[in-house]
Amino acid sequence: MNEIEEERGEPPPAARTPGAAVRLPAPERALSAVRTDRGRLLQLRWVSLLAMALISFVVFPWLAPAQPVAPLAGVTLCLLAVNLALLAGTAEWLIGRRGAFLQLGVDLVAWTAFLYFSGGVTNPAISLFLPVVAVGASILPARQAWLLAALAVVAYSLLWQFHHPVRLADAAQAMYWHLAGMWISFAFSAVTVVWFIVRLNRELARREHELATVNAARARDAYVVGLGKLAAGAAHRLGTPLGTLRILADEIAARRELAADLREDLELMREQVDHCRDILNGLTREAGQQRAEGGGAIDVQDWVAEAAQRWERLRPGEPVRLVTPALQPPGVIVADASLGEALHNLIDNAARANRHGGAADAGVDIEIARAHGMVRVDVLDRGPGIAPERVEATRHAPLGAHAEGMGVGLMLAHAAVDHHGGRLEFLLRPGGGTIARITIPEQPPR
């Protein structure tokens, strides 16, 4: 598709503004689908070759033995040479936006020459002009499609006056074989057109789905950028009240008459305030490190352990267990701050699911495995599970105010994992619960 846009003087999609929906006009979408698998037109030409070969080497030797076959074979071989040149990649002038029109023009010229030596308009095979025109109408811009149709009409008109007549061996059966040939040509044309258009529509549907997926991902990314701006503003505004809370906590802790149990609770409060301050500082420090390229290579076990420890500092009393033995050699991934937050959100959701499922004491298990160049991190809980439609909805947008805090976290987790070339999926855990599985490409050893 980039070649088409370069010919039109437009930048490729990668050069456009991020977040903007890309939607090509209908002719370009159709032509792009054909160029994605440019064998479509080549396959159509193989069908033409088959028809020419049958007429040249089967029909005429049987019904008109006196008819010269050499000119028909010559046209067939010329079209075969064009096909072979396209397969070898040497016919570059037949590739690209203008190449599709030229390919159909070659087909039209080949059939005109073939029919000139085989009876002209009296040959029922003249209806095979229609598949060429129909395919052109489906993939070419309007001007080129009309031009191709006009050329077909001109060729048909010329063949009316100029052609080599065919003399059948049994002249009494001429009308019968003419009608039979018309039926065969009609059936052949109908099958060819339907086959080509159905495959083209399937390709267009696939590309429409891909465009819809890209547009949904860009909309989600735009939402994530908006959340990032809100987070930066919140980090700036929350600094003052957190500082005030820390001062008050220090003043209360300085009182000698404070009971021992209250002093322990106050110390925990001071630790949580410090954690909140560290998180806000981290937001400022990591604001520019939201792409996978901004991260660094890290051992996956160290990365998981760091995320688990950070979560445990915020949720004391709720254990996180790394139940996987050490990987040999260590698995290495590229992880930035956003991927760490994704794992943190999944651990938090697993702990919340345990509480909702009445298994708060079960803790959160994390398993690590490596296979086929990918590293897999599973976060396991014993909660009631997540409905599949709910998980799919959070892939593109948050669930809203009634999602009990899971909507935005899961959407951000999906976005972070996708940016790292991985995948986040949710599976049923044997015995009850959910497995949140992150699959990330493993970095090759240096």
N, C-alpha and C positions, 0 to 999 in steps of 0.2 A: 504494500500500500504506500510505502514511502516513495517508491518510484513514481507512482501516479501523482503524488503531491509535489514532488520535485519538478515534474513536467509542468504543473500548474503554477509553480512559483510559490507554493505554500510550504510552511515549515512542517516537519513531521510531528505527530502527536506528542513525542517526548519533549519537543521544544516549546509547546504551548504552555500557557499559564496553568500551574497546578490547581486542581480543584474545578477547572472548567470542564463541563460536559462536552465530549467529542461526539458529534453526530454528522456523518457524511450524507450528502444528498443521495437520493435513490440510485441514479446511474453509477456513481462512484462506489456505492456499497455493493452493487451487483458486479461491477467489473472487478472490484477488489476480491470478491468471493471467487471469481473465476481465476484470477491471477494467483490466489492462494493455492489453488490446485489447477495450474494452467493446463494440465492434461485433459481438462474438460473438452476444449476445442480439438485437441489432438485425438481424443476418443471419438468425437463426432466425425473426424476425417477418416479414422479407421473404418467407421461404419460406411462412409462413402466409398472407400476403397473396396470393401466387401461387396457392395452393390455393383460397382463397376466390374469387378472381377467375375461375378456371377453372370452379368449380362454378356461380357466379352467372351468368356470361355465355356459357358454352359448354354445360355439361352440362344445366342446367335448360331453357334455350330449346330444346334438342334433344330431350330425353326427356320433359319436362313443360312444354309451352308455356303451359299455363294457370296455372302456379305464379307467384305474385307475386315479382318480382325486386327490387323497390325496397327491402324490408327487408334483404335480403342485401347489396345494394349499399351501403346505409347503414352496416351493420356493417363492411364492408370499408373504406369511406372513413374511418370513425372510427379503425380501426387504422392506416390510412395517415397520418392526422393525428398520431397518437402517434409514429410512426416519424419523420415530418418534424420534430416538436418535439424529439426526441432528437438528430437530426442537427444541428439549429440550436442545440442546447445550452440550450433554454428549459425543458425538463422536468427540472429539477434534482432533483425529488422521486423520479425514477426512476433516480438515479445513486447509487452507493455500496453499502454493505453491505445496507441494507434495500431499496435500489432494485432489486436483482436479484430479490428476492422479489416486489416490487410489479410488476415487468415481467412475470414469469411469471404473476402473478395477473391482470394485464390480458389476457394471451394466453388464459388459461382463461375469463375472463368473455366475451371476444370470441367464442371458439368456442362457448360455451354459448348466447349470443344467436343466433349464426349457425345452430346446429343446431336451436334452438327454431323458427325460421322455415322449416326445411328438412327436417322429418320426425323430429327427435329421434333416438331410439335406432335407428330404422329406417334412418337415413342411415348408410351405411358409413363416412362421414368421421368418425364419433364416435371411431374408433380413433386419431384424431390428438390425442386427449387424452394418449396415452401419451408422445409426444416431450416434451411440456411437463413431465410428471411425471418422466421420466427425466433431463432436463436439470436440473430442480430437485434431484433426488437427488444429482447429481454435483457441484453447485457450492454448495449451501446447507447451513447447519448442520442437524443432525438434526431439531431442533424445527420449523424452517421447512419442511424437506423433508416431514416427516410431515403438517404442516398443509396443505401444497399438495396432497399425495395425498388427504387427507380431503376437501378442497374438490372435487377432481376426482370422487371417488366420490359426493358429495352432488349435484353437477351432473348426473352420469350418472343418478342415481336420479330426480331431478326431471324430466329429459328423458324418462324412461320413461313418466311420467304426463302431462306437459304439453308439447305441441308441436303445430305445425301439420302435418297430414298432407300427404303428397305424392301426387298422382294422376298417374301416368304416362300418356302418350298411348296406349301399347300395354300394357294391363294383363296380357296373356298373357306378356309378356316381363319382368314385374316381378322374378321370382325370378332370372332370368338376369342382369339388370343389377345386382341387389342383390349377387349373388355376385361379379360382375366388379368392382363397386365395393369390396367387401371386399378383393379381391386388390390392387387399386390402392392402397387406403388402407394396407394392410399393407406393401406395397413402399415406399410414400412414407414411412411412419413409420420403417421399418428404415433406409432410406438417410439420413433426417434425423438419427436418433439416432447412427448410426455416424459420419457426417460430423462432427457436433458433438463427440462424445466423442474421436474421433481427433485433432481439432485441439486440443482441451483437453489431452489427454495429451501432445501434442507441446509445448505451451506449458509444461506442468508439468515435462517433462523438461528444457526449456531453463532454466527457473528453478532446478531442482535443480542443474543444472550450474553456474549462476552462483553459487548458494549454496556449492557445494563449492569453487569457485575462491576465493570470498571467505574461507571458513574456512581453506583452505590458506594464503592470503596472511597471514591473521591469525596462524596458527601459526608461519609463517616470521618474522613481525615479532616475535612473542614470543621466538623463538629469538635473533633479532638483539638484542633488548633484553637478554637474558641474556648474550650475548657482550659487549655494551657494559659491563655491570657487571663481568664478568671482566676486561675490558681496563682499566677504571678501577682495579681492585684490583692488577692486574699493574703498571700504571704507577707506583703508589705503592710497591710492593715492589721493583721493579727499580731505583729511583732510587739506593738505597744501593750495590748491587754495581757499578753503572755508575760511580758516583762513585769507588769504590775502584779500579776498573780505570783510570780517568783519572789518579788519583794515582800508581799504579804505573807507568803509561806515562810520565808526566812524570819520575819518578825515574830510570827506565831511560834516557830520552832525555838526562838530565843527565850521564850517564857519558861521559867523554872518550874512553875506550878503545873505545867502540862502533864497529863497522865501518860504513862508509858505506852498504852495501846493507841492513844491518839497520836503520840509522837511517831509511832510506826506508820500509821496511816498518813500522817503528814509527810513523812519521808518518801512514801510511795508517790504522793501527790507531787512532791518536788521532782522526783525522777521522771514522772510523766510530763511535767511541764518542760523539763530539759529535753525529753525526746521530741516533744512538739516543736521546740525551738530548733533542734537539729534538723527536723524534717523541713521546716521553713527555710533554714539556711541551705539545705540540700536542693530545694526547689529553685532557689536563686542560682546556686552553683551549677546545677544540671540543666538549666533552662535551654541552653544551646546544644545540649547533647541528647536530642530526641530521635536521631536517626541511627540506624544500625551501624553506619559508617563511623559514627562518633564513638562507638564503643571499642572495647579492646578484647583481645583473646584472653580467655580465663578458663581455668579448670572447672568443669561443670559441677563437681562435688563441692569445691570451694564456693562457687557461686550460690548453689542451693543452700549450703550451710550458713552462709552470710545472710541470705534472705530469711531463713528460718530463725536465726538468732535475733535478727532485727525485729521480726514479728513477736518473738517470745518476750522481748523487752517491753513491748507495748501490751502484751496479753499474758502477764505472769500467771502461772497456775494452769495454763493450757498447754500441754506438751506437744512438741513436734518431733517425730521420730524419722530419722533417715535409716531406712531398713535395708538398703542395698549395700552389699559389700563393695569394697574399693574396686574401681575399674582399672584394668591393666591392659594396655597403657592408659593413662588418664584421658578421659574425653575432654576435648577443648572446643569451646564455642565462642562466638563473638556476641557479647552482651553489653547493652548500654543500660542507662538508668530506667528507661521505659520497660525493658524486659524484666528487670528486677522488680518493678512495681507490679507488673503482670503476675509474677509468681507470688508476690506478697498478697495481691487481691485474691488469688486462688486459695492460698492458705487460709485467709480470713473467711472466705466463703465456706470452705470446708469446716472450719471450727463453728461457724454459725449453723451450718447444716447439722452438725453433731448435736448442738443444743436443741434445735427444732425436732430432731429425731429422738430425743431422750437419751443420747449417748455422749453427753458432754465429757465423760471421763475416758472415752475411747481414744481421744487425741487424734492428731492428724498424722498420717503416714505419708512419706515421700519415697518413691522408688525411682532409681535411675537405671537406664539400660542403653545399650548402643547396638545398632544393627544397620547394615547397608548404607553406611556413610551418614547416618542420622543419630542424634542423641535424643532419647525419650525421657521426659521427666513426668512422673505420675503423682498427682496429689489425690489421696484417697480419704474418703470420709464414710461415716455410717449414718448419714442423714436420710431423709425421705426421697431424695433424688430430685432432678430437674426435668420438667417436661421438655421434650425435644423441640416443640414449636417455640417455647420460651427461649431456649438456647439459640435457635436460629434467628429469632428476632433481635437478640442482643448483639448479634454479629454486625449489625448495621446501625442500630440506634439504641439508646437506653430505654428501659421499660417504663419509666415514669416514676411518679412520687409513691406509688403503691408497690414498688418492686422490692421493698425492704432492703434497699441499699445494694442490690445485686446487679441492677441494670447497667449503670455507668461503669462499674468495675469490670464486668465481663466484656463490655464493648471496648474499653481501653485495652484489656488483655488481648482480645482478638486483634485489635489494630497493631499492638506492639509485636505480637508473634508474627503476623503477616508481614510486617516491615522487615523482619529478620529472615524472611524466606521460609518460615515454618508454618505449622498448623496447630490450632487448638481445637480439641474435640472432647466430648463428654460421653463416657461409657458407663454401663451398669456394672457395679461392683458385685462379684459373687458374695452371697450372704447378706446383701443389702447395702445400699449406699451408692456413691457416685465416684467415678475415676475421672478427674480432669487431667487430660494428657496433652502435654506440650511436646511437639516434635520439631527439633531445630537441626539444621545442617551442621555436621561436625567439621571442624577445621582440620585440614590435613597436617600431619606433623612436619615440622621444619627440620 
